[in-house]
Amino acid sequence: MTYIPVANSKVRIIASKSFPTGFTATEFSDDQDAFDIPEKQIADGAIGPNGDAVYWSVAGLYETNLSFTPKSASDLNLSIIAQANTPGKGKLIVNDVITLSIISGDGSSYTFSDGKLISFMPAQSGTSAGRLKSKVYKFKFANFSSVEIPQ
């Protein structure tokens, strides 16, 4: 039997200026994906004018999306990072470099480094069910490594 839990997962977030020692986030939302790692394109191909197939490698960034329970410590800490890195008139941004490690419930780990927070929801929204909506924080990273634990 293969065991694929998300329970007991956690995320370690280090922001070079805002949270240089980092913090561990565990209060994942229940109305959004807790963490989402979209697919990454690594190659592309086409057919040339004479019908020959050609392929090439594609460099690109790794994306990660995180969502936490509204108003939790993790959500508030990420809001601090977002505000500190949001440009505005007369505002000096801190230019955080982000390192993010996801540790799955099975012990596997995924580390993203040399990254930036690229988008966030600046204010709390409400749902039609009468509750606060969880914010989504989107990141892009230059580097990725993983350690998979076989089950």
C-alpha positions in Angstrom: 0.0 0.0 0.0 1.3 3.5 -0.9 0.8 6.2 1.7 0.5 9.7 0.4 -0.3 12.1 3.3 -0.4 15.8 3.3 -1.2 15.7 7.0 1.7 16.9 9.2 3.3 18.8 6.4 5.1 22.1 7.1 6.8 24.9 5.2 9.9 26.6 6.3 10.2 30.2 4.8 13.3 32.4 5.0 13.1 35.9 3.7 16.6 37.4 3.6 15.7 40.8 5.1 12.2 40.5 6.6 12.7 37.1 8.3 16.4 36.2 8.0 16.1 33.4 10.6 12.9 32.2 9.0 9.7 30.7 10.4 7.8 27.5 10.1 4.3 27.6 8.6 1.8 24.9 9.4 -1.7 26.5 9.4 -2.7 25.5 5.8 -6.0 26.7 4.5 -9.0 24.4 3.9 -10.5 26.4 1.0 -7.5 26.7 -1.3 -4.7 24.2 -2.1 -2.3 24.3 0.9 0.7 24.3 -1.4 0.7 23.9 -5.2 3.8 23.4 -7.4 2.7 23.8 -11.0 4.3 21.9 -13.8 7.6 23.2 -15.2 8.3 23.2 -18.9 11.9 21.9 -19.7 11.8 21.5 -23.5 9.8 22.4 -26.5 9.6 21.2 -30.1 8.3 22.0 -33.5 8.2 20.7 -37.1 10.5 22.5 -39.5 9.4 23.5 -43.0 10.7 20.2 -44.5 8.8 18.1 -41.9 11.8 17.5 -39.6 11.2 17.5 -35.9 13.4 19.9 -33.9 13.6 20.2 -30.1 15.3 22.6 -27.7 15.7 23.0 -24.0 13.7 25.7 -22.2 15.1 27.5 -19.1 12.5 28.8 -16.7 11.7 29.5 -13.1 10.0 27.1 -10.6 6.7 28.3 -9.3 5.1 27.6 -5.9 1.8 28.8 -4.4 1.0 28.7 -0.7 -2.2 29.3 1.2 -2.8 29.5 4.9 -5.7 30.0 7.3 -6.8 33.6 7.3 -5.2 35.7 10.1 -3.0 32.8 11.3 0.6 33.5 12.2 1.8 32.1 8.8 -0.7 34.3 6.9 0.3 37.4 8.9 4.1 36.7 8.4 3.7 36.3 4.7 1.7 39.6 4.6 4.6 41.3 6.3 7.0 39.9 3.6 4.6 41.0 0.9 4.1 44.5 2.2 7.9 44.9 2.7 8.5 44.0 -0.9 5.7 45.9 -2.6 6.9 49.0 -4.4 5.2 52.3 -4.0 5.9 56.0 -4.4 8.6 57.1 -2.0 8.8 53.6 -0.5 12.0 51.7 -0.2 11.4 47.9 -0.7 13.6 45.4 1.2 14.2 43.2 -1.8 13.9 39.9 0.1 15.4 36.7 -1.5 13.2 33.8 -0.5 14.1 30.2 0.4 11.2 27.9 0.9 11.3 24.2 2.1 8.2 22.0 2.0 8.4 19.0 4.3 5.7 16.5 3.4 3.9 14.3 5.9 5.9 11.3 4.7 9.3 13.1 5.3 10.0 14.0 1.7 11.4 17.5 1.3 11.3 20.0 -1.5 13.6 23.1 -1.3 13.2 26.1 -3.6 15.9 28.9 -3.4 16.9 32.2 -4.9 13.3 33.3 -5.2 10.9 36.1 -5.0 7.3 36.6 -3.8 5.7 37.7 -7.0 2.0 38.2 -6.1 -0.3 38.1 -3.1 -3.8 39.2 -2.1 -3.4 42.5 -0.4 -6.5 42.4 1.7 -8.9 39.9 3.2 -11.8 38.8 1.0 -15.0 37.2 2.1 -16.8 34.2 0.7 -20.5 33.7 0.0 -20.5 31.2 2.8 -19.8 34.1 5.2 -16.2 33.4 6.1 -12.8 34.9 5.3 -11.2 33.6 2.1 -7.6 32.3 2.4 -5.0 34.4 0.6 -2.7 32.8 -2.0 0.9 33.8 -2.0 2.8 33.1 -5.3 6.5 32.6 -5.6 9.1 32.0 -8.4 12.5 30.5 -7.8 15.7 29.9 -9.7 16.7 26.7 -8.0 15.0 23.5 -6.8 16.2 20.3 -5.0 14.2 17.4 -3.5 14.6 14.3 -1.4 11.8 11.8 -2.0 11.1 9.2 0.7 9.8 5.9 -0.9 6.7 4.4 0.6 
